Amino acid sequence: MITYPVAQKSFQFEILYQSKISRARVGKIHTPHGVIDTPNFVAVGTNGSLKALANHEHQALNVQLMFCNTYHLMVQPGTALIKKAGGLHKFIQRSLPIITDSGGFQVFSLAYGQVAKELKGQGGKKHPSSVVKVSEEGVIFRSYRDGTKILLSPESTVLAQKDLGSDIIIPLDELLPYHVDDAMLKASFARTHRWEKRSLHAHLQQKQHQAMYAVVHGGTDLELRHQSCGILSNEPFDGFAIGGSLGCDHQQLINTVAGTTSHLPSEAPVHLLGIGDVTSLEQCIPYGIDTFDSSYPTKVARHGMLLTQNGPLKISRQAHAREFFAIEGDCLCKTCQHYTRAYLHHLFKANEPTLASLASIHNVHFMMRKMESLRAQILCGLI
Amino acid sequence: MITYPVAQKSFQFEILYQSKISRARVGKIHTPHGVIDTPNFVAVGTNGSLKALANHEHQALNVQLMFCNTYHLMVQPGTALIKKAGGLHKFIQRSLPIITDSGGFQVFSLAYGQVAKELKGQGGKKHPSSVVKVSEEGVIFRSYRDGTKILLSPESTVLAQKDLGSDIIIPLDELLPYHVDDAMLKASFARTHRWEKRSLHAHLQQKQHQAMYAVVHGGTDLELRHQSCGILSNEPFDGFAIGGSLGCDHQQLINTVAGTTSHLPSEAPVHLLGIGDVTSLEQCIPYGIDTFDSSYPTKVARHGMLLTQNGPLKISRQAHAREFFAIEGDCLCKTCQHYTRAYLHHLFKANEPTLASLASIHNVHFMMRKMESLRAQILCGLI
């Protein structure tokens, strides 16, 4: 087993450079498990593993922050077992920082179907299914593995995340589908903020050197977003995550982000939940977003989509069968160093599982390189 | 792309030590792409990739010989394309030796169902299906991809393997199911040897520094095996592979191997086709087998079976959920260096694709270590 020294015990956000032409900034988030250069992309490893990319591999790619899902880890293997293993870093053998969510997103996705779709206004189901009971206390859901009832409350999610020992934790919030009436939205809005404060209170009772990011809500209603920023900024959160519905198109996403970050304290780090396509990153960074998480690069990799400076490339296309050169000539990832597009095309056609790994190595490396370039562009005064 | 110097142009088998108590020997097979220490285990990468283990990874595990299947590579991506890429080594980016088969095994498996089962006498189907036409000329089969008819003849398989440029190639032979009458067996036996001679003839016309191993046939009939050894030893083959039915149990396998190797020239390398479980290796080495190929270690890895000095271990078992230690404490593979049994159990339960990679790394490393230990045991006079 690898053991690593803990560099710094406390969480700190350091702004190294503030753009003169936008709200973009270059910074460093200091955590007990090391530094995250910002703006940065956060890779998602739901069950404590990126899909098709072992932890020692993406750590070697310098993925500075990894996102794990508390809901999945509660259900399998259970946070008590992870605590017994010495915490999530030790259990999954990651020495660098980890952020975990509250579990709320997944619980509500059981209720609404595909939450991501819902949040973008494309959902079909508009009412919670019977598997979830929401009350002031919290949410009761059934484990998808064995059907047992589990209560997820502001206090229980914090305790679960204490077991995990992640560097950045997230309070319980309620996710509503896009199509709800005003009364439902307002009731949920108020409850979410009560839940977040209870989560913060539970967290501060045993801080364990962890940081907690508040989740800003309000959907696409900029007045509600403003209110949410006001309520949460009055509490001693370490940073902010932008959650809830971000609208059904690119323009609404940008409007929501712009209308939110302008009401947040500029000295705090801001995370945008669940957004990871390059266009969105480029458009949101000027509004002061510091970190983004998404399973996009690894998910599309499994389907043979490779990210390049010239846009995504579908390796399944016949045109790539005879391209005896790398995905990107100037890319230093192991995939580009070793293999040609023709070989990757062949692996895809032959249904070889190594395609997913090799494509994920490239896509994650691409994201790391893209973020490095965006940080450089801010420093050069271009963003 | 990585390019490697070609060490030695010609094939040579060097016996370093001959056991005093058995026919076991320790040797080195020299090939244009490097040395294979023998006895050794040959990993199978059907489509030019081990399952869930990229070529740069198992090359780092010192897998000295890789087995690829000509049939699969003919159908996808086609051997002409591989030739255009600069040969199989360059196409799949492997600098170390490669052995390819003739394609016959897979073609006949289309006819008989699961050939491996058939060869062990457990098969159900006894007659070739209509997809295969066998004549003196060769075998006609339909591509499983697009239905086109392909002729596999002694000459065409050699030409395909010339395109591939593998270090060791195999002549076309016919595989019969276990349950056939004497007349059918004898007719096939004679034709197989005619095919092998034609393959050798085609090979010698453009040797390209490749070696060709004859395939010894005769099923479990030791008299036929003796005859086959006699016929093939009279031809300038570089080595021998034991093919065909090896019987339906362990004892028959050993009897067949023992009754075959005793009639082969002791200075030639001997390969046992399709056998890779540790017990069989240990029992066959004393009869002079130098190399074994099998997909067993990577196939069982995908099902969560991990090879250990104390026998195979099923990582899915609940007992492993709280084992916060490596698969094997003294194993130096990346999986054992980084991860615990508890984490691997969790990855299995969570259906994470990284389990297959991590288990394959361990199992292939285990086989390499096992072969090293068996070579040491021969040198110490224990085998």
Contacts between the chains, C-beta under 8 A, distances in Angstrom:
chain1	res1	chain2	res2	distance
A	1	B	326	7.4
A	1	B	337	7.9
A	1	B	338	7.4
A	1	B	340	7.3
A	2	B	337	7.5
A	2	B	338	6.4
A	47	B	346	7.2
A	47	B	347	7.3
A	47	B	350	4.0
A	47	B	352	5.6
A	48	B	343	7.5
A	48	B	346	7.0
A	48	B	347	8.0
A	48	B	350	7.9
A	49	B	347	5.9
A	49	B	350	7.7
A	49	B	352	4.7
A	49	B	354	4.8
A	50	B	354	7.5
A	51	B	352	7.2
A	51	B	353	5.9
A	51	B	354	7.7
A	52	B	353	4.6
A	52	B	354	6.4
A	52	B	357	7.5
A	53	B	354	6.8
A	54	B	334	8.0
A	54	B	338	7.6
A	54	B	354	4.8
A	54	B	357	6.1
A	54	B	358	5.9
A	55	B	338	7.3
A	55	B	339	8.0
A	56	B	334	6.5
A	56	B	338	5.0
A	72	B	350	7.2
A	76	B	346	6.7
A	76	B	349	5.3
A	76	B	350	5.4
A	77	B	321	6.3
A	77	B	342	7.4
A	77	B	345	7.6
A	77	B	346	4.6
A	77	B	349	6.9
A	81	B	321	6.9
A	81	B	322	6.7
A	81	B	342	7.4
A	84	B	322	7.0
A	84	B	324	7.7
A	85	B	324	5.3
A	85	B	340	7.3
A	85	B	342	6.1
A	85	B	343	7.8
A	86	B	324	7.5
A	91	B	340	7.6
A	91	B	342	7.1
A	91	B	343	5.9
A	91	B	346	7.8
A	92	B	343	6.2
A	93	B	338	4.8
A	93	B	339	5.6
A	93	B	340	7.9
A	93	B	343	7.0
A	321	B	77	6.4
A	321	B	81	6.9
A	322	B	81	6.7
A	322	B	84	7.0
A	324	B	84	7.6
A	324	B	85	5.3
A	324	B	86	7.5
A	326	B	1	7.4
A	334	B	54	8.0
A	334	B	56	6.5
A	337	B	1	7.9
A	337	B	2	7.4
A	338	B	1	7.4
A	338	B	2	6.4
A	338	B	54	7.6
A	338	B	55	7.3
A	338	B	56	5.0
A	338	B	93	4.8
A	339	B	93	5.6
A	340	B	1	7.3
A	340	B	85	7.3
A	340	B	91	7.6
A	340	B	93	7.9
A	342	B	77	7.4
A	342	B	81	7.4
A	342	B	85	6.1
A	342	B	91	7.2
A	343	B	48	7.5
A	343	B	85	7.8
A	343	B	91	5.9
A	343	B	92	6.2
A	343	B	93	7.0
A	345	B	77	7.6
A	346	B	47	7.3
A	346	B	48	7.0
A	346	B	76	6.7
A	346	B	77	4.6
A	346	B	91	7.8
A	347	B	47	7.3
A	347	B	48	8.0
A	347	B	49	5.9
A	349	B	76	5.3
A	349	B	77	7.0
A	350	B	47	4.0
A	350	B	48	7.9
A	350	B	49	7.7
A	350	B	72	7.2
A	350	B	76	5.4
A	352	B	47	5.6
A	352	B	49	4.7
A	352	B	51	7.2
A	353	B	51	5.9
A	353	B	52	4.6
A	353	B	353	6.7
A	353	B	356	6.4
A	353	B	357	8.0
A	354	B	49	4.8
A	354	B	50	7.5
A	354	B	51	7.7
A	354	B	52	6.4
A	354	B	53	6.8
A	354	B	54	4.8
A	356	B	353	6.4
A	357	B	52	7.5
A	357	B	54	6.1
A	357	B	353	8.0
A	357	B	357	6.5
A	358	B	54	5.9
